[in-house]
Amino acid sequence: MHNKFKKLTLAAAVASVAFAGQAQAGGYQINEQSVSGQGYGHAGRSSNVNDATIVYGNPAGMSFLDRAQITAGGTFLSVDTDISNVTASRTLDAGIAQGGAPIGTQVPVGAIPGTNDGDMVPGTLVPFAFYAHPVNERLAFGFGVYAPFGSKTEYEENFQGRYFGDFTELRVVSAQPTVSYRFNDQWSAGIGVTYNQVEGELRRQLPTSAAFNAAGDVDSRVEGDDDGWGYNLGVIYQPVPETTLGLTYRSAVEYELEGTFQATDPLGNVVRADTANLDLTTPETLNFSLTQQMTDRLKLMFGASWVRWSQFEEISILGSQGNEITNEQQNYSNAWAFSTGGEYQLTPTVALRAGVALDFTPTNDQDRSVRIPSDERRIFSIGAGWTPTADLTLDFAYSYLTERSTFVEQDRQDLLASAQTGGMAVGGATYSADYKNEAHGFGAQLTYRF
């Protein structure tokens, strides 16, 4: 057993760490840092100053707040996925399939047994908390804790695509001290320094026989973590009191993930353990938004965001000896997102909000995987804010996200080894399927002013 899986389990470790980068960079940038902003589709993220969540939206906006305040809340995300038109086949060396010696060419030998239940993303709460403190009419300080990136997929045990990934969990948490300064009635600037921690766990299965029965699979998993520093810059310009323009830049963050890998057979025996290292950079982003006060009660907003995903061109994995084990091309594209929304002050204490957003995917059809099977998104949001007293505001929002139907096509030829070939890979698998994703987001937050 040890000889059989020595090379293959190391390859599984490499693939698992590689998928950590894909999970991070596959369009799963989290927008849930403000429920008041969620209500109008985050259209005014950099220009609309509602509460302390502006610490994230645009650090320059803190100097437009009239007094100290704390805002805390979260959004619960519920994702539904439908998997259809599945083709999953086992492959085997043509020579071995005919009872002879391997010849180096693999052919399909039957379907992979298993299921495709879908709905593999469990419900998740994304929390946040911010504090903003104006020192005087010009200077303000703030602090925030939030999640800028994250994802989780957990398929059933008998998932047909389990050899390409059956569990993925990635979490990035950021802490951001911030300062802003208002130069005059028109201009304000701000800067925030971010300390970021990333943790992840990824799993996939390896077959032990040409039958590819789930009961005999070896479970391969990797866990890793790291931290890194980044920064945010923001500027706000008000040419007239009714018009606010905002621009925010968020830097890339570099990580050097150190992972531990372990492969375990069905009896609980560890058949291989190793380390793997991955250099990972989360992309820089640029957000522009406009807030226009149309009347005393109505204001409209527009926003545009650009993410420099083209930085993510490849994944280079180093083994325990410092050698490059693999180099995988990703070739992601820079991506845009656009949103528009509005807020109507129904009464002195109640504000109503609505917005719509279009989020383009950076992924490409060739590299899309079962771990992150996502595509372009449309997001429709409604929300409301209730201020029963001058010191307290409660905000609520609901968002419906629908993705364009997409597909996954994956092929691996190095999943199964043969003792008679000295551990050389002689079998693999293919998996293709159509995915349709939808999501519901339910948000609530509280703002208290001092």
C-alpha positions in Angstrom: 0.0 0.0 0.0 2.8 2.4 0.9 4.6 1.9 -2.4 1.4 2.0 -4.4 0.5 5.5 -3.2 3.8 7.1 -2.5 3.9 9.2 -5.6 0.1 9.6 -6.1 -0.6 10.9 -2.6 2.1 13.5 -3.0 0.4 14.6 -6.3 -2.8 14.8 -4.3 -1.2 17.1 -1.8 0.0 19.3 -4.7 -3.4 19.4 -6.3 -5.1 20.2 -3.0 -2.8 23.2 -2.3 -3.3 24.3 -5.8 -7.1 24.3 -5.4 -6.6 26.5 -2.3 -5.4 29.2 -4.7 -8.3 28.5 -7.1 -10.8 28.8 -4.3 -9.4 32.1 -3.3 -9.2 33.4 -6.8 -12.2 31.9 -8.5 -14.7 34.7 -8.1 -15.5 34.2 -4.4 -14.6 37.7 -3.2 -17.1 38.4 -0.4 -19.2 41.6 -0.6 -20.9 41.2 2.8 -19.4 44.0 4.9 -22.4 46.2 5.2 -26.1 45.4 5.4 -27.2 49.0 4.8 -25.1 48.9 1.6 -26.5 45.5 0.7 -30.0 47.0 0.5 -29.0 49.1 -2.5 -26.7 46.5 -4.1 -23.5 48.2 -2.7 -23.9 50.7 -5.5 -22.7 53.5 -3.3 -20.0 51.6 -1.6 -17.3 54.3 -1.9 -19.5 57.4 -1.8 -22.6 56.9 0.4 -21.9 57.5 4.1 -24.5 55.9 6.2 -22.7 54.4 9.2 -19.4 53.0 10.5 -19.3 50.4 7.6 -17.8 53.2 5.6 -14.5 52.2 7.3 -14.5 49.4 4.7 -16.3 51.1 1.9 -14.1 54.1 1.8 -11.8 55.2 4.7 -12.1 58.8 3.6 -15.8 58.7 4.5 -15.3 58.6 8.2 -14.6 62.3 8.4 -18.2 62.9 7.1 -19.7 61.2 10.2 -21.0 63.7 12.8 -20.2 61.5 15.9 -18.6 58.3 17.1 -20.5 55.1 16.2 -20.3 51.3 16.1 -21.9 49.1 13.5 -22.0 45.3 13.8 -24.0 42.7 11.9 -23.9 39.9 9.4 -25.4 38.3 6.3 -26.5 34.7 6.2 -25.9 33.1 2.8 -28.0 30.1 1.6 -26.8 28.6 -1.7 -28.8 26.2 -3.9 -27.0 24.2 -6.7 -28.4 21.9 -9.3 -26.1 19.5 -11.1 -27.3 17.9 -14.3 -26.0 16.2 -17.5 -23.3 14.4 -15.7 -20.7 12.2 -17.3 -18.1 10.5 -15.0 -15.9 7.8 -16.4 -13.0 5.7 -15.2 -10.0 5.3 -17.4 -7.4 2.6 -17.5 -4.2 1.9 -19.4 -5.3 0.1 -22.6 -2.7 -2.6 -22.2 -3.7 -3.4 -18.6 -7.4 -3.3 -19.6 -6.7 -6.1 -22.1 -4.8 -8.1 -19.5 -1.3 -7.2 -20.7 1.5 -4.7 -20.0 0.8 -1.0 -19.9 1.3 0.9 -23.2 0.9 4.4 -21.9 -2.5 5.2 -23.4 -5.7 5.3 -21.2 -9.2 4.4 -22.4 -12.6 4.6 -20.7 -13.6 1.4 -18.9 -16.9 2.4 -17.4 -18.7 4.9 -15.3 -17.6 6.1 -11.8 -20.2 4.9 -9.3 -21.7 7.7 -7.2 -24.2 10.5 -6.9 -24.7 14.2 -7.7 -27.0 15.7 -5.1 -25.8 19.3 -5.5 -26.5 21.9 -2.8 -23.0 21.3 -1.6 -22.6 24.8 -0.1 -23.8 24.9 3.5 -25.5 27.9 5.0 -22.9 30.4 6.2 -23.0 33.5 8.3 -20.6 36.3 7.3 -20.2 38.7 10.3 -18.5 42.1 10.5 -18.0 44.9 13.0 -16.7 48.5 12.6 -16.1 51.5 14.8 -15.6 55.1 13.6 -14.6 58.0 15.8 -14.5 61.6 14.5 -12.0 63.5 16.6 -13.0 66.9 15.2 -14.5 68.3 12.0 -11.5 67.2 9.9 -9.9 64.2 11.5 -11.4 60.7 12.2 -10.1 57.3 13.3 -11.7 53.9 12.8 -11.3 50.1 13.1 -13.0 47.2 11.4 -13.0 43.4 11.4 -14.5 41.6 8.4 -14.1 38.8 5.8 -12.9 39.9 2.3 -12.6 36.4 0.9 -14.1 33.0 1.7 -15.7 29.8 0.3 -17.0 26.4 1.3 -18.1 23.4 -0.6 -18.9 20.1 0.9 -20.2 17.3 -1.4 -21.8 14.0 -0.3 -19.5 11.1 0.5 -20.4 9.3 -2.8 -20.1 12.3 -5.1 -19.1 11.2 -8.6 -16.6 14.1 -8.9 -14.9 13.2 -5.6 -11.5 12.6 -7.3 -11.4 16.2 -8.3 -12.5 17.7 -4.9 -15.2 16.9 -2.4 -14.5 19.4 0.4 -13.1 23.0 0.3 -13.1 25.5 3.1 -11.2 28.8 2.9 -11.5 31.7 5.3 -9.8 35.1 5.2 -10.3 37.5 8.1 -9.0 41.1 8.1 -8.5 43.7 10.8 -8.2 47.3 9.6 -7.2 50.4 11.6 -8.0 53.5 9.6 -7.6 57.2 9.6 -9.2 59.9 7.4 -8.7 63.7 7.0 -11.1 66.2 5.5 -9.2 69.0 3.8 -12.2 71.2 3.1 -15.9 71.0 2.3 -15.2 69.2 -1.0 -12.2 66.8 -0.4 -11.4 64.1 2.0 -8.8 61.3 2.0 -8.3 58.2 4.1 -6.0 55.2 4.6 -6.3 51.9 6.3 -3.8 49.2 7.0 -5.0 45.6 6.9 -3.7 42.6 8.8 -5.1 39.4 7.1 -5.2 35.8 8.2 -6.0 32.9 5.8 -6.9 29.4 6.8 -8.0 26.5 4.6 -8.7 22.8 4.4 -9.2 20.9 1.2 -9.9 17.3 0.5 -10.3 14.9 -2.4 -10.3 11.1 -2.8 -8.0 8.6 -4.5 -9.2 5.3 -5.8 -7.5 2.0 -4.7 -8.8 -0.2 -7.5 -10.0 -0.1 -11.1 -13.6 -0.3 -9.8 -13.3 3.1 -8.2 -15.6 2.1 -5.3 -16.0 4.9 -2.7 -15.6 2.4 0.2 -12.0 1.8 -0.8 -11.0 5.4 -1.5 -8.0 7.0 0.2 -8.9 10.4 1.7 -6.2 13.0 0.9 -6.4 16.4 2.6 -4.3 19.5 3.2 -4.5 22.2 5.9 -2.6 25.4 5.8 -2.6 29.0 7.1 -0.6 32.2 6.8 -1.0 35.9 7.4 -0.2 39.0 5.4 -0.4 42.8 5.3 -2.2 45.1 2.9 -3.7 48.6 2.8 -6.7 50.6 1.6 -6.7 54.1 0.1 -9.8 56.2 -0.4 -10.8 59.7 -1.5 -14.2 61.5 -1.6 -15.0 64.6 -3.6 -18.2 66.7 -3.2 -18.3 69.3 -6.0 -21.7 70.3 -4.7 -23.5 69.2 -1.5 -25.9 67.0 -3.5 -23.2 65.1 -5.4 -20.6 62.7 -3.8 -17.9 60.9 -5.8 -15.9 58.2 -4.1 -12.8 56.1 -5.1 -11.3 53.3 -3.1 -8.2 51.2 -3.8 -7.5 47.9 -2.0 -4.0 46.5 -2.3 -3.0 43.0 -3.2 -2.0 40.8 -0.3 0.8 38.2 -0.6 0.7 34.9 1.4 3.2 32.1 1.7 0.9 29.2 2.6 2.6 26.3 4.5 0.4 23.2 4.4 0.5 19.8 6.0 -0.7 16.9 3.9 -2.0 13.6 5.0 -3.6 10.6 3.1 -5.5 8.1 5.1 -6.9 4.7 3.9 -10.4 3.4 4.8 -9.0 1.7 7.9 -7.6 4.9 9.3 -3.9 4.2 8.5 -1.8 7.1 7.3 -0.3 6.0 4.0 1.5 9.3 3.2 2.3 12.6 4.9 4.3 15.5 3.5 4.5 19.3 3.3 3.7 21.6 0.4 4.2 25.4 0.0 2.3 27.8 -2.1 2.9 31.5 -2.9 -0.5 33.1 -3.2 -1.5 36.7 -3.9 -5.1 37.9 -3.5 -5.8 40.6 -6.2 -6.0 44.3 -5.9 -9.3 46.0 -6.4 -10.6 49.5 -7.4 -14.1 50.8 -6.7 -15.7 53.9 -7.9 -19.2 55.1 -6.9 -21.5 58.1 -7.3 -24.2 59.2 -4.9 -26.7 61.8 -6.1 -29.2 63.4 -3.8 -32.2 63.8 -6.2 -34.7 65.3 -3.6 -34.9 65.7 0.1 -36.1 62.1 0.3 -34.6 60.3 -2.7 -30.9 59.6 -3.6 -29.6 57.4 -6.4 -26.3 55.6 -6.6 -24.0 53.9 -9.2 -20.9 51.8 -8.6 -18.2 50.1 -10.7 -15.5 47.7 -9.3 -12.5 46.4 -11.1 -10.5 43.4 -9.8 -7.0 42.6 -11.1 -7.4 38.9 -11.4 -4.8 38.7 -14.2 -2.2 38.7 -11.5 -3.2 35.0 -11.0 -1.6 33.4 -14.0 -0.2 30.2 -12.4 0.2 28.1 -9.3 3.7 27.0 -8.5 3.9 24.4 -5.7 7.2 23.6 -3.9 7.7 20.3 -2.1 9.5 19.5 1.2 12.9 19.6 -0.5 12.3 23.0 -2.1 11.8 21.6 -5.6 9.0 22.7 -7.9 6.6 19.8 -7.9 4.1 21.3 -10.3 3.3 24.5 -12.2 -0.3 25.0 -13.2 -1.4 27.7 -15.6 -4.6 29.6 -14.6 -4.8 32.6 -17.0 -7.5 34.5 -15.1 -8.9 37.7 -16.6 -9.4 41.0 -15.0 -13.1 41.3 -14.0 -15.7 44.1 -13.6 -18.8 44.5 -11.5 -21.5 47.2 -11.9 -24.3 48.1 -9.6 -27.1 50.7 -9.4 -29.5 51.4 -6.5 -31.4 54.0 -4.6 -32.7 54.9 -1.1 -36.0 56.6 -0.3 -36.7 58.2 3.0 -40.3 57.1 3.5 -40.7 58.7 7.0 -38.2 60.5 9.3 -37.4 57.1 10.9 -37.8 54.6 7.9 -35.6 54.4 4.8 -36.3 52.0 1.9 -33.6 50.7 -0.4 -33.3 48.6 -3.6 -30.5 47.8 -6.0 -29.2 45.5 -8.8 -25.7 44.3 -9.6 -23.9 42.5 -12.4 -20.8 40.6 -11.4 -18.6 39.2 -14.2 -16.5 36.1 -13.5 -12.7 36.0 -13.9 -12.6 32.3 -14.5 -12.4 30.5 -17.9 -14.1 27.4 -19.1 -10.9 25.3 -19.3 -9.9 25.7 -15.6 -13.3 25.7 -13.9 -13.5 23.0 -11.2 -16.0 21.2 -9.0 -14.6 23.1 -6.1 -15.7 26.5 -7.4 -18.2 25.9 -10.2 -19.3 29.6 -10.6 -19.9 32.0 -13.4 -21.3 35.4 -14.1 -23.8 36.7 -11.5 -26.9 38.9 -11.3 -27.8 40.2 -7.8 -31.1 41.8 -6.8 -31.4 43.4 -3.4 -34.0 45.2 -1.2 -33.5 46.7 2.2 -34.8 49.0 4.9 -33.3 51.1 7.7 -35.3 52.0 10.9 -34.0 54.7 13.3 -36.3 54.6 16.3 -34.0 57.1 18.2 -31.3 59.4 17.1 -28.7 57.1 18.7 -29.9 53.7 17.2 -30.5 52.4 13.7 -31.5 48.8 12.6 -30.9 47.8 9.0 -32.2 44.8 7.2 -31.6 43.5 3.7 -32.4 40.6 1.4 -30.5 39.7 -1.8 -31.2 37.1 -4.5 -28.3 36.0 -6.6 -28.6 33.9 -9.8 -25.6 32.7 -11.8 -25.5 32.0 -15.5 -25.6 28.2 -16.1 -22.1 26.9 -16.4 -20.2 23.6 -16.9 -17.3 21.8 -15.5 -15.0 19.5 -17.5 -12.1 17.8 -15.7 -9.7 15.0 -16.6 -6.9 13.4 -14.5 -4.8 10.5 -15.7 -2.7 10.0 -12.6 -5.2 8.8 -10.0 -4.5 5.0 -10.0 -1.2 3.3 -9.8 -0.2 -0.3 -10.4 2.3 -2.3 -8.3 3.6 -4.1 -11.4 4.6 -0.7 -12.9 6.5 0.4 -9.8 3.8 2.9 -8.8 3.4 4.5 -12.2 0.0 6.0 -12.9 -2.1 3.7 -15.1 -5.6 4.9 -14.4 -7.6 8.2 -14.1 -11.0 9.7 -14.3 -13.1 12.3 -16.2 -16.0 14.3 -14.9 -18.2 16.8 -16.7 -21.5 18.3 -15.6 -23.7 21.4 -15.9 -24.1 23.6 -12.8 -26.8 26.1 -11.9 -26.2 28.2 -8.8 -28.6 30.4 -6.9 -28.2 32.1 -3.5 -30.2 34.0 -0.9 -28.7 36.5 1.5 -30.4 37.7 4.6 -28.7 40.6 6.4 -29.2 42.5 9.7 -27.1 45.1 11.4 -27.2 47.5 14.3 -25.6 51.0 14.5 -25.3 52.8 17.8 -24.1 56.4 18.0 -22.3 57.8 21.0 
